[in-house]
Amino acid sequence: MHTHLAEAGQGRETADRTADPTTGERDDGTSAFVRARPGLLKIAGHILGSMNEAEDVIQEAWLRWQALDRSVVSNPPALLRTTTVRLAINVVQSAWRRRESCASPWLPELVDTHVTPDAAAEQQDAAERAVLLLMEALTPRQRAAYVLREGFGYPYSQIAELLHLSVVNARQHVTRAQARLATNHHGRPVDAVAHRRLVQALFVAAGSGDLAPLERVLVHCADADSR
């Protein structure tokens, strides 16, 4: 559904289609969306790492905003930000679920906040085991590239920038990680503190869509290993 729309222009063009047909003027709700749109796009882009997908999220937020009874909304910018964050997180989680169903048993499952305490404990245990396997099998750079690519769909260009690699090398790290995991190669020692930090960062990323802590943990380990 990629719309490939210009950052500022699309919002204005979409809004203009809802302008008053007799006066050509926008209503207050449309103007509020147009004003908020640059910030919403930035939020979605940070969560998704893809401006094309961010544009799709903004388009969906606009459709929901149109269908809403805006007379009962006291703070339009806050509601628009909340809607955008939730839509972007849904995209991230859907992508992760698709990857889990077709490709990678090595990444922990998403956190479901509505499960029983026993089920939550099982999720925590499964995540800890999955991360332990990743840390035993992969170098820190391989692990970072693999998790960002396979777990969260980061483009190779963004992975390369984070890890200070060329795009070609970023692809190679993911390919090598896949090969090592496929051969069940597990032998690297695992630091308990680093393991706990990565598990926590993955849970935060999966549960809230905030990927910054995960990026910091992965990049810190990769940089430390390269020194």
N, C-alpha and C positions, 0 to 999 in steps of 0.2 A: 504494500500500500504506500510505498515511498512517494511523497509528493514533490520533492526537490523544489521547494518554494523558497523564495528569497526571505531573509530573516525579517526585514521590516515590511517589505511589500506585500507579502501574503496576508498578514494580519489586516492590513488596511484594505486590500482588495476584498477579502472575505467580509469585513465589516461593511464595506460599501454596498454589498449585495443586500444588506438588511436595512439600509438607510430608508427614510421616509420617501415613498415614491413621488410625493407631491412637492416636498421641499428639498429633497436630496440630503437632508441632515441626518446624522446618526443620533440614536437615542443614547441615554446616559450609560446603559449597560454595555452597548457596543463600544462607546468611547473608553469605558473603564477597561475593557479587554484589550483594546489597541494600546493603551498606555502601559498595561501590565505585561504585554506580550514579550518584549525583549528580555525582561527578567525571568519570565516563565521558560523561555527557550534556553536561557543559560542554566537554569535549574535542571531541566530535562536532559540537556546535553552533558552536564556533569555526571548525572546518574547513569546515563546510557552509554556515554563515550562515542556516540554517533549522532551527527547533526541530522542525518536523514531520519533516523528513528525519533529524534527529538521533535522534528517537524510534524511527524505523524501524531505524536502525543499532544502537541499543541493544537492540532486540528481536532482531535477528539475532545480536548478540553473546551474548545470553542463550540462544538456541537452540543456538549452538555450544558454549557453556559447559555446557549440559545434556548434550550428546552426548559431552563429553570425559571421559576417564578422569582424574578430578581427584586420584586418589591419587598420581599421578606429578608433580603440579604443586607446586613448592617455593615459588613466590611468586605466589599468585593475583592480587593487585592489579596486578602488573607485566604478567602475561600478559593480563589483561582490558584494560589500557590499550593494549597492543600490538595486540590484536585489534581494538579500537575504532578506533584510528588507521588501520589497514589497511583496514577496511571503509569508513570515511568517505572515504579517499583513492580507493578504488575507485568510490564514488558520484560524486565530483568528476570523475574521469577518464572515466567512462562518459558523464556529461553533456556533457563537452567533445567526446568522440568523436561523439556524436549531433549536436551543433551543427556540427562540422566536415563531417559527411556531408551535412547538409541546408541549411546556411546560409552560413557565413562562410569564405571563402578568405583572409581578412585576418588571421586569428589563427594563430600558429605551431603546428605539430603537437606532440603530446605527446612527451616524451622517453622513448625506449625504451632502458633501461639494458643490454639484452641484445643490442644490435646490434654489428656489427663496427666497428672504428675508422673505416673509410671511410664507413660509413653514418652514424655519429655525427657526423662532420664535415659530411656533407650536411645532417643535421638542424640543426646549428648554423648553417650558411649559410642554410638556408631560414627559420629563426627570425629571423635578423638582417635578411633582406630583408623579411619580413612586418612586423616592428616598424618598420623604416625607412619603409615605405609608410604605416603608421598615423601615424607622427610627421609625415610630409610632408603628409598629408591632413587631419588633425584638430587642433583646438585641444587643449591639455592637459586641459581639463575634458571635452570630448567624448571624448577618448581614454580617460580614466579611467572614465567612465560606460560606454563601449562595452565595454572589456575586462572590467570587473567583471560587467557584465550578460551579454554574449554569450559570454565565455570561461569564466566561473565561476558563472553563474546567480545572482548576488547579487540579492536583492529590491530594488525601487526605494527602499524606505524606508531600507535600509542604505546604498545609494549616496548618497542625499540627506543622510544624517547625516555620512558621511565627507567629502563635498564641500561641506557647509554650504549645501545647496540645499533647496528645497521638493521634494516628490515629483513634482509636475507638471514642474518644471524638470529634474529628473533624467531623466524620460521624454523630454523634449524634446531633451536632449543626446544620448541614444541614437538617437532618430529622425533628428536632424540628422547624426549620425555615419554612420548607414546610408546616408543620401542622398548625402553627400559621397563615400563610398567607392563607391557605385553609379555615380557620374558620373566616377570616376577623377580626382578633383580632387586633384592633388599639386603643392604649390608652396611649402610652408612650409620654412624652413631648419631643419636638424636638428643639434643639438649632439651631438658624438661621444661625450662622457662620459655625457650623459643617455641616449643610445641604448644604450650598453653596459650601463648600470645596469638599464634596463628589460628588456633581453634576459636578463640574469642573474636578475632577479627572477622573470620568467616561467618560466625553467627550474627555479628552486627551487620555485615554486608547483606546477608540473606534476609534478615529480619526487618531492616530499616531502609535498605538501598543506599546507605552511606558507605561508599567504597574507599573513601580516603584512608581510614585506619588500615584496611587490608593492603592498600598500595604501600603505605609506610612500612608495615611489617615485612612484606615481601621484598621491597627494594632495600630495606636496611640489611636484611640477611644476605641478599645478593651482593651488595656493596662490601659488606664485611668479609665475605668469602673471597672476593677478588683482590683484597689488599695483600 
